[in-house]
Amino acid sequence: MTLLEKLKAGKENIKRISWPGTDQGVGITVLSRAQISQARYAAENTFKQAGIEPNLMTADEYEDERTVQMLYRALSDPENPGQPVAKTINDFKAAITTDEQDILAEEYLALEKECSPRPDKMTDKEVEDLIAEVKKTPGTTALSISDIATARRLIISLACPPEISQTDSGSTS
């Protein structure tokens, strides 16, 4: 899958992975901004309901709760995409170990990096490949890029292409 195809697929990227330590498949997808916000609010609400004020002393626990909330939303039944792996967040928390959580969080971050690359971290080669793809199908390709940072980098690259010297092009005259 090309970088552009990954960017265009966005939320539709569902990767099948194995639950840590098993051969049981689960689906994992990159969360939308709204889902990430929901996970943060749910983590905060969990703390409020327990009468705990998030602070420096509870920062690790808060981050752990946020991670669990995000994984609950990112993981799904591979046969029924969109169906969570557990009926409730509490069922999910009761079933997941710390080691499993760490492995699944790494899987999530790897998928996020693969499907939502940060333009400021893209190599020049990746930008060149994206530009080549846009040039092949400009009408559909450019309009399908929804990430503003990627669009900005693409516009800058197209407006100010790197200068190529005559010797770089093979010409010596």
N, C-alpha and C positions, 0 to 999 in steps of 0.2 A: 504494500500500500504506500503510495507516495505521500509526501508531507501534505500536499494540498488535499488529497483524499481524506487524510486524517483530520485536517482542519474543517473540511466541509461536513464530515460525519458528526463531529462534535459530540453531543449527548447520545447519539445513536451508537457510539462505540461501546459494545459490550463484549468483554473478553471472558472466555471460560478459563477458570483456574481451578486448581484442586484445593480443597480445604486443607489447611496445614496438617501434615501427618496422616492424611487419608488419600484415597483415590476418588473421593466424592467431589464431583464438579459443582462449582457455584459460578454465577455470573458476577462480574464486577464492572462498574461503569463510572465514568467521571461525573461528579455532581455538578449541577448547575449552581450559579451564584445564589439563587433562591434556596436551594437545598442546603447549601453550606450555611446560609444565614439561619435556616430552621434548626440545623444541628447546633449552632452556637446558642440560639435562644433556648433550645431544649436543655443544653448543658447548664446554662445559667438558671433556668427554672428548676432543675434538679437540685442545685445548690440552695436556691431560695426555699424550696419546699423542705429541705433538711435543716434550714435555719443556719446555713453556712454562708458567710460573706466571702466571695472570691477575693483573695489577697495574695501577697507574696508567699505566705506560709502554705497556702492551698493551691498554688499555681500548678504544680505537677498533677494534682488530682483533678483540677479543672481541665487541664489539657488532655488528660486521660479520658475524662467523661466526654469531651468534645470529639475525640478520636472515635470512641465507641459509637457516639451518635452519628458520626459521618459514615462509619463502616456499615451501620445498620441501614442507612439510606443507599449506600453504594452497592451492597451485595444483594443478589437476587437469585431466585430459583432459575437455573439455566434453561429449564423446559418452559418456564412461564416468566419471561422477562418482565420486570416491574413488580413481581411478587416478592416480597421480602423473604429472607431465609428463616425468619422467626415471626410468629404472630404479633409479638409486641417487643418493644425495646427492652422490657424487663426480662422476657424470655431469652432474648439475644444476650443480654448481660450475664444471665445465669449459665448460658451454654458456652461462652467464649472464655478461654484462658488468656493470661497475659502474654504468653509466648505466641499463641494464635493471633492475638490482636496485633502484636508487633510485626509478625510476618504478613498479615493481611494489610496493615498500614503501608508496609514497604511495597506490596503489590499495587496498592492504590496509587501511591506516589509515582511508581514506574509507569503505570498506565496514563496518569495525568500528564506526565512529562512527554510520553509518546504521542498522546492525542491532543494535547494543548501546549505545544512548545512555546516557550517564551521567546518572542522575537529578538529581545536583547541578548539572548543566549544562543541564537541560531548562528551556525557557522556561515561564512561567506558562501560556501558550496550549497548549503541548504537554501539560502536566499536566491542564489543563481538558479537552482532547480525550480523554485517557486516562480521566479520571473519567467523562466522558459515555459512553464505550464500555463501561466497567464497569457503569454504571447500566442500559444497554440489555440486557446479558446477564451479570448478576452471577455466576451460578453457574459458568458456563464460563470467563468472562474472568478473574475474580480468581484462580481456581485454576490458570490456565495461566501466570501470571507466576512465573517461576523465579528472577529476579534479586531478591535480598533488598533491595538498595538501592532499587529501583523499588517494591517492595511497601511498604517503610517510608514512602517519600514519598507513595504513594497512600493509605496508612492515615492518615497525618497530615493530608493534604488533605481526606479524607472526614470525619475526626473534628473538625477545626478549619477549616471552610470560611472563606474570607475574608468579612468582614462587608460587606454591600452596603447602602449608605445608601438611604433612600427616594428621593432624587433620582436615584440611579443606576438605579433600577428604573422611573423615569418618573413616580413619584407625587410630588406636591407637597404633599399634605395631611399 
